[in-house]
Amino acid sequence: MTLVESPVAVVLGAVLLDLVLGDPRALPHPVVGIGEMISSLEKPLHRMIPNVRVAGVALLVITVGVSYALAASLIYAAYQLAPAAGFVVSLYLAWVSLAARSLHLESAKVVRALQEGDLPAARVALSYIVGRETAELDEPEIIRGAVETVAENTGDGVIAPLFYLLLGGPALAIAYKAVNTLDSMVGYKNERYLEYGWASARFDDLANYVPARLTGLLMVLAAPLCGLDGGGAWRILRRDGRNHSSPNSGFPEAAAAGALGVRLGGANRYFGKIVEKPTIGDALLPLSQATYGGVVRLMYGSEALLVAAWLATVALFNR
């Protein structure tokens, strides 16, 4: 097998490109196209299918199916043209499915504003990455929001797409991104999308079931390598992993809280209303800028461990 035909080269190249360059915003991005497809299908499906929940199922099937088929067809056609072209297309689709660097850069804007003593700017930066209201948050609550976002998105923005990339190649990773995009666009529990987005929200839960729990375990293993508390991560993961409204998000948040020795969750304000959420972890240490640095190390450490485990498995089976 040549380099341009090697899935190992595709995976390692994609991870390195993501770590170095992050999200290639100047280039065409499949998620943008997926989002436009979802928007263009909403009204026609409503007109053709009277049952709103069935229309939502159709939206899910069409979006994920077309996304996978287009990605797979593009890779196949590129390889038929030339092996190097196939490698480039595969590498690009794998790269844009990952988001570790992007998650780091966007969340770092919050902490950078705090370091500069600009609390209003930190609140604004946080508002771009969380759903809660941020206008009245103090520094520890701002830090909590940033840490929760990085921990949760380590699961569905870093480990999950990498998991599907390793499992089924770039086309499956793009299909997962379609599921994730559907959930972010129509998976809301409001009057407009409660029924229409039901299938997308449930399928996103299903797609993230294994990756979320894998993320928690990876964080436990990565914690000592990152100078954090592995025993605490395991204890809180087991105790508080289900202390979340999401069936999946609590697992990475619990492992991170235990590794960092902090308490996450609690009260948030949404649309002027205070919502009390279950707490996760124990407040052994205060929420600080160092806490944020720890969760970022945990994110990168978990990603590195998953890649290392996959490489070891590939090497074992190729002996």
C-alpha positions as CSV (number, residue, x, y, z in Angstrom):
1,M,0.0,0.0,0.0
2,T,1.4,3.4,-1.0
3,L,1.3,6.5,1.2
4,V,-1.6,8.0,-0.8
5,E,-3.7,4.9,-0.3
6,S,-3.0,4.6,3.5
7,P,-5.8,5.4,5.9
8,V,-3.1,6.0,8.6
9,A,-1.7,8.8,6.5
10,V,-5.2,10.3,6.1
11,V,-5.9,10.2,9.8
12,L,-2.5,11.5,11.0
13,G,-2.5,14.2,8.3
14,A,-6.0,15.3,9.2
15,V,-5.2,15.5,13.0
16,L,-2.0,17.4,12.3
17,L,-3.7,19.8,10.0
18,D,-6.4,20.4,12.5
19,L,-3.9,21.0,15.3
20,V,-1.8,23.4,13.2
21,L,-4.3,25.2,11.1
22,G,-7.7,24.6,12.7
23,D,-10.9,25.2,10.8
24,P,-10.1,26.1,7.1
25,R,-12.7,29.0,6.9
26,A,-11.3,30.4,3.7
27,L,-12.0,27.1,1.9
28,P,-15.3,25.4,1.1
29,H,-16.6,23.6,4.2
30,P,-19.0,20.6,4.0
31,V,-20.8,21.7,7.1
32,V,-21.9,24.9,5.4
33,G,-23.3,22.9,2.5
34,I,-25.0,20.5,4.9
35,G,-26.6,23.5,6.7
36,E,-27.9,24.9,3.4
37,M,-29.3,21.6,2.5
38,I,-31.2,21.3,5.8
39,S,-32.6,24.9,5.4
40,S,-33.7,24.2,1.8
41,L,-35.5,20.9,2.7
42,E,-37.5,22.2,5.7
43,K,-40.4,23.9,3.9
44,P,-40.7,21.4,1.0
45,L,-40.9,18.4,3.5
46,H,-43.5,20.2,5.6
47,R,-45.6,20.6,2.4
48,M,-45.2,17.1,1.2
49,I,-45.5,15.2,4.5
50,P,-48.4,16.3,6.7
51,N,-47.1,14.4,9.8
52,V,-44.5,16.7,11.3
53,R,-42.6,14.0,13.0
54,V,-42.5,11.8,9.9
55,A,-41.2,14.9,7.9
56,G,-38.5,15.2,10.5
57,V,-37.5,11.6,10.0
58,A,-37.3,12.2,6.2
59,L,-35.1,15.2,6.8
60,L,-32.7,13.1,8.9
61,V,-32.6,10.3,6.4
62,I,-32.1,12.5,3.3
63,T,-29.5,14.8,5.0
64,V,-27.3,12.0,6.4
65,G,-27.7,9.8,3.4
66,V,-26.9,12.5,0.9
67,S,-24.0,13.7,2.9
68,Y,-22.5,10.2,3.2
69,A,-23.1,9.4,-0.5
70,L,-21.6,12.7,-1.8
71,A,-18.5,12.3,0.4
72,A,-18.0,8.7,-0.6
73,S,-18.7,9.4,-4.3
74,L,-16.3,12.4,-4.3
75,I,-13.5,10.2,-2.7
76,Y,-14.1,7.4,-5.2
77,A,-14.1,9.7,-8.2
78,A,-10.9,11.4,-7.0
79,Y,-9.1,8.1,-6.6
80,Q,-10.3,7.0,-10.1
81,L,-8.8,10.2,-11.4
82,A,-5.5,9.8,-9.6
83,P,-4.4,8.2,-6.3
84,A,-2.9,11.5,-5.2
85,A,-6.2,13.3,-5.9
86,G,-8.1,10.7,-3.9
87,F,-5.7,11.2,-1.0
88,V,-6.1,15.0,-1.1
89,V,-9.9,14.7,-1.1
90,S,-9.9,12.2,1.7
91,L,-7.4,14.2,3.7
92,Y,-9.5,17.4,3.3
93,L,-12.8,15.8,4.3
94,A,-11.1,14.1,7.3
95,W,-9.5,17.4,8.3
96,V,-12.7,19.5,8.2
97,S,-14.6,16.9,10.3
98,L,-12.3,17.6,13.3
99,A,-12.5,20.6,15.6
100,A,-10.0,20.5,18.4
101,R,-8.0,23.5,17.4
102,S,-11.2,25.5,16.6
103,L,-12.6,24.7,20.0
104,H,-9.4,25.7,21.7
105,L,-9.1,29.0,19.8
106,E,-12.8,30.1,20.3
107,S,-12.8,29.3,24.0
108,A,-9.4,30.9,24.5
109,K,-10.8,34.2,23.5
110,V,-12.8,34.1,26.8
111,V,-9.8,33.6,29.0
112,R,-7.7,36.0,27.1
113,A,-10.2,38.8,27.8
114,L,-10.1,37.8,31.5
115,Q,-6.3,38.0,31.5
116,E,-6.6,41.5,30.1
117,G,-9.0,42.5,32.9
118,D,-11.9,43.0,30.4
119,L,-14.9,41.3,32.0
120,P,-17.5,42.6,29.5
121,A,-15.4,41.3,26.6
122,A,-15.1,37.9,28.3
123,R,-18.9,37.8,28.7
124,V,-19.4,38.6,25.0
125,A,-16.8,36.0,23.9
126,L,-18.5,33.4,26.1
127,S,-21.9,34.2,24.6
128,Y,-20.6,32.9,21.2
129,I,-19.9,29.4,22.5
130,V,-22.7,28.8,25.1
131,G,-26.5,29.1,25.1
132,R,-26.9,30.7,28.5
133,E,-27.1,34.4,29.2
134,T,-23.7,35.8,30.0
135,A,-24.3,39.6,30.6
136,E,-24.1,39.4,34.4
137,L,-21.7,36.5,35.0
138,D,-18.6,37.0,37.3
139,E,-15.2,35.5,36.5
140,P,-15.7,32.1,38.1
141,E,-19.0,31.6,36.3
142,I,-17.4,32.7,33.0
143,I,-14.7,30.2,33.6
144,R,-17.3,27.5,34.4
145,G,-19.0,28.2,31.1
146,A,-15.8,27.9,29.1
147,V,-14.7,24.7,30.9
148,E,-18.1,23.1,30.5
149,T,-18.1,24.0,26.8
150,V,-14.6,22.5,26.2
151,A,-15.4,19.4,28.2
152,E,-18.7,18.7,26.4
153,N,-17.4,19.5,23.0
154,T,-14.4,17.3,23.5
155,G,-17.0,14.6,23.2
156,D,-19.1,15.7,20.2
157,G,-16.6,18.0,18.4
158,V,-13.3,16.1,18.8
159,I,-13.6,12.5,19.9
160,A,-16.9,11.6,18.2
161,P,-15.9,12.7,14.7
162,L,-12.4,11.1,15.2
163,F,-14.1,7.9,16.3
164,Y,-16.2,7.8,13.2
165,L,-13.2,8.7,11.0
166,L,-11.3,5.8,12.5
167,L,-14.3,3.5,12.2
168,G,-15.4,4.2,8.6
169,G,-13.2,6.8,7.0
170,P,-13.9,10.4,5.9
171,A,-17.3,9.7,4.5
172,L,-18.6,8.3,7.8
173,A,-17.1,11.3,9.6
174,I,-18.9,13.7,7.3
175,A,-22.1,11.7,7.9
176,Y,-21.6,12.2,11.6
177,K,-21.1,16.0,11.0
178,A,-24.5,15.9,9.2
179,V,-26.1,14.4,12.3
180,N,-24.4,17.0,14.5
181,T,-25.5,19.8,12.3
182,L,-29.1,18.6,12.2
183,D,-29.2,18.5,15.9
184,S,-27.8,22.1,16.2
185,M,-30.3,23.4,13.6
186,V,-33.6,21.6,14.3
187,G,-33.0,19.6,17.6
188,Y,-34.6,22.2,19.8
189,K,-37.3,21.6,22.3
190,N,-39.4,24.6,21.3
191,E,-42.8,24.9,19.6
192,R,-41.3,25.0,16.1
193,Y,-38.9,22.0,16.3
194,L,-40.2,19.8,19.1
195,E,-41.8,17.3,16.7
196,Y,-39.9,18.2,13.5
197,G,-36.5,17.9,15.2
198,W,-37.4,14.9,17.3
199,A,-35.7,12.3,15.0
200,S,-32.6,14.4,14.6
201,A,-32.2,15.0,18.3
202,R,-32.7,11.3,19.1
203,F,-30.3,10.2,16.4
204,D,-27.7,12.6,17.6
205,D,-28.0,11.1,21.1
206,L,-27.6,7.6,19.6
207,A,-24.6,8.7,17.5
208,N,-22.9,10.2,20.5
209,Y,-23.7,7.3,22.9
210,V,-20.4,5.4,22.5
211,P,-18.2,8.4,21.8
212,A,-19.4,10.3,24.9
213,R,-18.6,7.4,27.2
214,L,-15.3,6.8,25.4
215,T,-14.4,10.4,25.9
216,G,-15.0,10.0,29.7
217,L,-12.7,7.0,29.8
218,L,-10.1,8.7,27.7
219,M,-10.1,11.7,30.0
220,V,-9.6,9.4,33.0
221,L,-6.6,7.9,31.3
222,A,-5.2,11.2,30.0
223,A,-5.6,13.1,33.3
224,P,-2.4,11.8,35.0
225,L,-0.5,12.5,31.8
226,C,-1.8,16.1,31.9
227,G,-0.8,16.7,35.5
228,L,-4.4,16.2,36.7
229,D,-6.3,13.8,39.0
230,G,-7.0,10.5,37.2
231,G,-8.5,8.9,40.3
232,G,-10.8,11.9,40.8
233,A,-11.8,11.8,37.2
234,W,-12.8,8.1,37.5
235,R,-14.7,8.7,40.8
236,I,-16.7,11.6,39.5
237,L,-17.3,10.0,36.1
238,R,-19.0,7.0,37.8
239,R,-20.9,9.2,40.4
240,D,-22.0,12.1,38.3
241,G,-21.8,11.0,34.6
242,R,-25.6,11.0,34.4
243,N,-26.2,14.3,36.2
244,H,-27.1,16.1,33.0
245,S,-30.2,16.7,30.9
246,S,-28.3,15.2,28.0
247,P,-27.9,11.4,28.0
248,N,-24.3,11.9,26.8
249,S,-22.8,15.3,27.8
250,G,-22.5,14.5,31.5
251,F,-19.8,11.8,30.9
252,P,-17.1,14.1,29.6
253,E,-18.1,16.9,31.9
254,A,-18.0,14.6,34.9
255,A,-14.6,13.2,34.0
256,A,-13.2,16.7,33.4
257,A,-14.7,18.0,36.7
258,G,-13.1,15.1,38.6
259,A,-9.8,15.5,36.9
260,L,-9.8,19.3,37.6
261,G,-11.2,19.0,41.2
262,V,-14.0,21.5,40.5
263,R,-17.8,21.6,40.5
264,L,-19.6,22.2,37.2
265,G,-23.3,22.6,36.5
266,G,-25.7,24.5,38.7
267,A,-27.8,27.6,37.9
268,N,-27.8,29.2,34.4
269,R,-30.1,31.9,33.0
270,Y,-31.9,31.3,29.7
271,F,-34.2,33.9,28.2
272,G,-34.5,35.7,31.6
273,K,-35.3,32.5,33.5
274,I,-33.0,30.8,36.0
275,V,-32.6,27.1,35.3
276,E,-31.2,24.9,38.0
277,K,-29.1,22.0,36.6
278,P,-27.6,19.1,38.6
279,T,-24.1,19.8,39.8
280,I,-21.2,17.7,38.6
281,G,-18.0,17.2,40.7
282,D,-16.8,18.5,44.0
283,A,-15.5,22.0,44.6
284,L,-12.1,21.0,45.9
285,L,-10.5,23.8,44.0
286,P,-11.8,27.2,42.8
287,L,-12.7,27.8,39.2
288,S,-9.8,29.8,37.8
289,Q,-8.0,30.4,34.6
290,A,-5.7,27.5,35.5
291,T,-8.9,25.3,35.4
292,Y,-9.4,26.3,31.8
293,G,-5.8,25.4,30.9
294,G,-6.3,22.0,32.5
295,V,-9.4,21.2,30.5
296,V,-7.7,22.1,27.2
297,R,-4.8,19.8,28.1
298,L,-7.3,17.1,28.8
299,M,-9.0,17.6,25.4
300,Y,-5.7,17.3,23.5
301,G,-4.6,14.4,25.7
302,S,-7.8,12.5,25.1
303,E,-7.4,12.9,21.3
304,A,-3.8,11.8,21.4
305,L,-4.7,8.7,23.4
306,L,-7.4,7.7,20.9
307,V,-5.1,8.1,18.0
308,A,-2.3,6.2,19.7
309,A,-4.7,3.3,20.6
310,W,-5.9,3.1,17.0
311,L,-2.4,3.1,15.6
312,A,-1.5,0.3,18.0
313,T,-4.5,-1.7,16.9
314,V,-3.7,-1.2,13.2
315,A,-0.1,-2.3,13.8
316,L,-1.3,-5.4,15.7
317,F,-3.6,-6.5,13.0
318,N,-1.0,-5.8,10.2
319,R,1.7,-7.9,11.8
